Every structure is written in C-alpha cells, then in structure tokens.
C-alpha cells in the first residue's frame, strides 16, 4: 500500500510538470447531462488520481483500525489468561501449604512433589511430625544440581 501511495504521488508530480511546461491544451468534456468546455488536459488525470488516492487512504485507515482492534483484543485475552494462571498458581501454593500443615498436625507423613513419602520424625512427647513441605524442584534447578554434581537427575 505504501508503494502504491508513493507511485501515486510520483504520478501527480509528473502530471504537474506536464501541465506547467507549456502543455496548455484544452478540450470539451461531457459526462451524462453535464458539459464543461475548455478543460485543461491534465485535469481529468489529476481528478482520477485524487479519487483513487482518497479511496486508498480510506482503505489504509480502515485496515489500520481493524488491525488495532485485533491486537487490542488479543492483548486483553492474554492479560486475562495470565492473571487467571497467576491466581491459580497462588491458590495452588496456598492449598499445598495448608495440606502440609494439616498433615503435620495429624502426624501423617507428607509427600514430596515426586510422591515419595517423607520420613516422619518422632517428637520428644511421642507425637509424630512430618518434615516441612518442600516444593518440587524445577527443571532448571534439577539440571543445575545434576551438572554441579550435588545429586542425580532424579528421572
């Protein structure tokens, strides 16, 4: 579209140079019931270029607005979904912490993220207590631990 607009401007410039360089020919123009006499030769070309240029500008404005609306709606959808995911992660973390607290109060052995039982310890008063909740290590943490030689990959 930009290329067409630049070509249209160049064509208008060429017509202007043609009209200004002494080509002052005229002729009569009749269109349906209208009649114009002594119309310069360059006027129909310029009018046609102006009409097509105006239509092009209207189309460019319309397509720009449509694109902006689409991008804006996608941005709103992404933001809404990101906030929903953040809320779900926060709620999941709270539920994990509450679950670990309840299990430790009841003396039930807690499990790690890999579902391996954590050894319960016996307190001096005879009650069993589970180890505190440890969130599951992320993939990046496991890779760093493996390459640093601290622990096996755990697969």
URNORQUI-V806013 format. One record per backbone hydrogen bond with DSSP energy under -1.0 kcal/mol. NH is the residue of the N-H (numbers start at 1). CO is the residue of the C=O. If there is no record, write none. Layout:
nh=(NH:NH)
co=(CO:CO)
//
This chain:
nh=(5:6:7:8:9:10:11:12:13:14:15:16:17:18:19:20:21:24:27:29:31:34:36:39:41:43:46:47:48:49:50:51:52:53:54:55:56:57:58:59:60:61:62:63:64:65:66:67:68:69:70:71:72:73:74:75:76:77:78:79:80:81:82:83:84:85:86:87:88:89:90:91:92:93:94:95:96:97:98:99:100:101:102:103:104:105:106:107:108:112:115:118:121:123:126:129:142:143:144:145:146:147:148:150)
co=(1:2:3:4:5:6:7:8:9:10:11:12:13:14:15:16:17:22:39:36:34:31:29:27:25:40:42:43:44:45:46:47:48:49:50:51:52:53:54:55:56:57:58:59:60:61:62:63:64:65:66:67:68:69:70:71:72:73:74:75:76:77:78:79:80:81:82:83:84:85:86:87:88:89:90:91:92:93:94:95:96:97:98:99:100:101:102:103:103:116:112:110:129:127:123:121:138:139:140:141:142:143:144:145)
//
